[in-house]
Amino acid sequence: MSLLDDLQSILAPDQQTPGRVVAVRGSVVRVATSLGLVEATALEDLVVGELVVIRERRAEKMNRGLGRVFFV
């Protein structure tokens, strides 16, 4: 492992880490998290400023919808 890989595993362990995209370079994005800056692979088209969740070094858009709403 390289130094960058070691740092990323410390800053973004295998759990879900929320953050905001600060740079996009092809399929690699840089995400600012509460733990620091992390590079991840984008699973979909992302733009700077978008809220994402990092899972296993992959960035996905954060689900900001209401989900299912049930009326009683």
Rosetta silent file (secondary structure, phi, psi, omega in degrees, C-alpha in Angstrom):
SEQUENCE: MSLLDDLQSILAPDQQTPGRVVAVRGSVVRVATSLGLVEATALEDLVVGELVVIRERRAEKMNRGLGRVFFV
SCORE:     score description
SCORE:     0.000 S_00000001
   1 L     0.000  146.935  177.534    0.000    0.000    0.000 S_00000001
   2 L   -88.186  171.957  178.276    1.108    3.542   -0.662 S_00000001
   3 H   -60.502  -40.367  179.290    1.093    6.374    1.835 S_00000001
   4 H   -62.887  -41.880  177.565   -2.070    7.767    0.218 S_00000001
   5 H   -62.514  -41.415  178.525   -3.849    4.410    0.604 S_00000001
   6 H   -62.881  -44.029  179.606   -2.830    4.239    4.259 S_00000001
   7 H   -64.796  -40.665 -179.976   -4.102    7.748    4.924 S_00000001
   8 H   -66.255  -36.286  179.006   -7.396    7.077    3.155 S_00000001
   9 H   -68.966  -28.497  176.158   -8.004    3.926    5.157 S_00000001
  10 H   -75.637  -45.691 -175.394   -7.454    5.926    8.343 S_00000001
  11 H   -76.205  -32.820 -178.117   -9.596    8.888    7.274 S_00000001
  12 L  -132.344   80.473  178.684  -12.368    6.906    5.590 S_00000001
  13 L   -64.673 -177.277 -173.605  -12.698    3.440    7.066 S_00000001
  14 L   -68.276    2.888  177.154  -15.071    0.865    5.591 S_00000001
  15 L   -84.383  175.083  178.115  -18.080    2.539    7.160 S_00000001
  16 L   -78.650  129.552 -179.754  -20.292    5.098    5.420 S_00000001
  17 E  -125.426  116.761  178.043  -18.757    8.565    5.458 S_00000001
  18 E   -79.243  152.939  177.779  -20.786   11.599    4.312 S_00000001
  19 E  -171.179 -174.819 -178.580  -19.092   14.507    2.585 S_00000001
  20 E  -126.888  135.272 -179.036  -19.186   17.111   -0.164 S_00000001
  21 E   -68.660  129.039  178.205  -17.470   16.884   -3.549 S_00000001
  22 E  -114.893  -16.164  177.601  -14.715   19.501   -3.916 S_00000001
  23 E  -157.253  145.243  178.188  -13.036   18.302   -7.149 S_00000001
  24 E  -127.901  127.341  176.762  -13.839   15.993  -10.061 S_00000001
  25 E  -135.130   92.485 -176.461  -11.181   14.472  -12.315 S_00000001
  26 L    67.761 -123.844  179.587  -12.706   11.883  -14.626 S_00000001
  27 L   -95.372    2.740  178.537  -14.128    9.093  -12.497 S_00000001
  28 E  -103.463  130.459  178.785  -12.082   10.131   -9.443 S_00000001
  29 E  -121.332  150.283  171.917  -13.559   12.679   -7.045 S_00000001
  30 E  -105.266  131.236 -173.963  -12.144   14.425   -4.017 S_00000001
  31 E  -123.926  129.562  174.736  -14.551   14.643   -1.138 S_00000001
  32 E   -87.241  121.436  178.020  -14.293   16.832    1.957 S_00000001
  33 E  -117.924  175.339  177.560  -15.472   14.902    5.023 S_00000001
  34 L   -67.845  -17.953  179.753  -15.459   15.688    8.719 S_00000001
  35 L   -94.931  -10.695 -178.656  -12.329   13.525    8.936 S_00000001
  36 E   136.351 -169.960 -179.088  -10.450   15.235    6.079 S_00000001
  37 E   -87.286  134.227 -176.672  -10.088   15.107    2.304 S_00000001
  38 E  -132.116  138.961  171.664  -10.641   11.710    0.649 S_00000001
  39 E   -96.144  137.615 -179.521  -10.283   10.521   -2.960 S_00000001
  40 E  -144.581  163.733  175.582  -12.914    8.076   -4.160 S_00000001
  41 E   -88.985  131.998  179.858  -14.227    6.555   -7.364 S_00000001
  42 E   -82.592  128.798  177.330  -17.488    8.077   -8.588 S_00000001
  43 L   -84.679  -16.831  179.995  -20.241    5.564   -9.278 S_00000001
  44 L  -147.583  175.460  179.262  -22.294    8.143  -11.154 S_00000001
  45 L   -67.915  123.057  179.926  -21.873   11.638  -12.601 S_00000001
  46 L  -123.026  152.721  177.528  -21.048   14.010   -9.773 S_00000001
  47 L  -124.460  160.293  179.003  -20.471   17.761   -9.704 S_00000001
  48 L   -60.750  134.458  178.949  -18.602   20.006   -7.294 S_00000001
  49 L    97.888   -9.945 -177.130  -20.705   20.830   -4.241 S_00000001
  50 L   -76.001  142.854  176.520  -22.809   17.682   -4.333 S_00000001
  51 E   -81.791  131.569 -178.127  -23.481   15.751   -1.116 S_00000001
  52 E  -135.887  165.947  172.442  -22.213   12.178   -1.271 S_00000001
  53 E  -120.174  133.269  178.060  -21.690    9.120    0.893 S_00000001
  54 E  -101.175  123.512  176.167  -18.417    7.198    0.648 S_00000001
  55 E  -129.021  120.710  177.671  -18.674    3.424    0.974 S_00000001
  56 L    50.575   48.147  178.251  -15.608    1.262    0.358 S_00000001
  57 L    63.555   23.407  176.474  -13.814    4.086   -1.523 S_00000001
  58 E  -123.560  131.251 -178.702  -16.785    4.662   -3.823 S_00000001
  59 E   -97.513  130.087  177.214  -18.761    7.900   -3.810 S_00000001
  60 E  -126.218  149.727  175.796  -22.533    7.807   -4.305 S_00000001
  61 E   -59.993  141.473  178.555  -25.048   10.621   -4.278 S_00000001
  62 L   -75.928  134.414  179.221  -26.650   11.028   -0.889 S_00000001
  63 L   -72.437  104.808 -177.734  -30.294    9.985   -0.823 S_00000001
  64 L  -104.862    6.988  179.807  -31.993   13.272   -0.044 S_00000001
  65 L   -77.116  170.707  179.276  -35.502   12.169   -0.940 S_00000001
  66 L   -79.641  -14.608 -176.512  -38.313   11.618    1.499 S_00000001
  67 L    74.584 -144.852  179.570  -38.482    7.954    0.720 S_00000001
  68 L   -89.984  132.702  178.111  -41.832    6.371    1.290 S_00000001
  69 L  -116.117  122.963 -179.903  -44.513    8.488    2.886 S_00000001
  70 L  -108.110  130.220  176.381  -47.485    6.707    4.336 S_00000001
  71 L   -99.372  131.821 -177.675  -50.731    8.516    5.046 S_00000001
  72 L  -106.938    0.000    0.000  -52.828    7.087    7.833 S_00000001
